[in-house]
């Protein structure tokens, strides 16, 4: 067995959401295609996207899945789990004991399918970590909370988690940075999709202006909406233009340095990599060296999220993204 | 329309025992409990269809649409169609109809988010 000496590249099957929803691949075929194109071996899978039996995967399915990934020569690194607290819209969230059990069900399923870590979410209240972490230790599976836009290293929720991590002092808990929180600009392909949806250039100009202002993403979305409604833009156009505020934010790319030590896995979020290997919105040349030089030896999974507004070839995009990451990491 | 926006399923519209059966897809990237999905309305040929006696059928189980909000532990696999069954209909096999479906989805890990999804299609009764 070899020991990783630097960051690895891999892929999350979330990149292939369009192909999956269109039923172009069954799971065995999708795994084979990822392997055939050399996009692994390390992969991430969202439990609730690709496994019908989630959150309670049977022993039979788990065994079949382990055989499938082994046959494809893939390594199931990360299983994304969810903190579904609001099961009845408009009513109170489920109680703490039920939420803890909901996480344990997913942890058990991930473990028996052979994943070495799970991605979890800040929707899990921090005070429940002392109940869940010992269970992860018992199962011998790590948990990384996803630091996703609008969050970033300096966000109060991240700081509260960091304090609890210090207190619990266990190797099973860590961070999963998602680079969408430190986008340097709005992806041009996203603007183009808004244009196709009918958004006027004046609305997109205002979007770019508000993007650069201070404040939380939801506040900026509100500001844009208020201006656009007063200016007579249609709600559907405003919705298309506002997507940027819901999946991206423009915090400092260098801010990730504060989280490198406890980073166990990375979501290499991206929107479009050009032929000359440059990502439209996220400044990889600034971000990746922080992790490489900080000693990170886990996996950066390519996470193409252009499918939220676009139907480009996801496989080609992932190939380019991995080539870009390798080039930067080798520099 | 993006794949994630589709709410009328590939299996389309059928009639059986006087009940209309419409295939629905979940407009989200992952499976969700049925309790966070609301069927807001169904129109056939421009007329609103009474859903008070409607049922949801999924994976061998069936429950009243009115009780869908209680299905917190029944997960709608994102690849599958679920079926909206409306009794007391008289659509003729082979006939063609304009169908408009509207759903709301409230992702259970994003407090306060309620997404509106609507789709219209011309479907033949299979």
Interface residues (C-beta under 8 A of the other chain):
Chain A: X14 X17 X18 X20 X21 X22 X23 X46 X48 X49 X52 X54 X55 X82 X83 X84 X85 X86 X87 X88 X89 X90 X93 X94 X121 X123 X307 X308 X309 X311
Chain B: X2 X3 X4 X6 X10 X25 X29 X30 X31 X32 X33 X35 X36 X38 X69 X72 X75 X77 X78 X79 X80 X106 X108 X109 X110 X111 X114
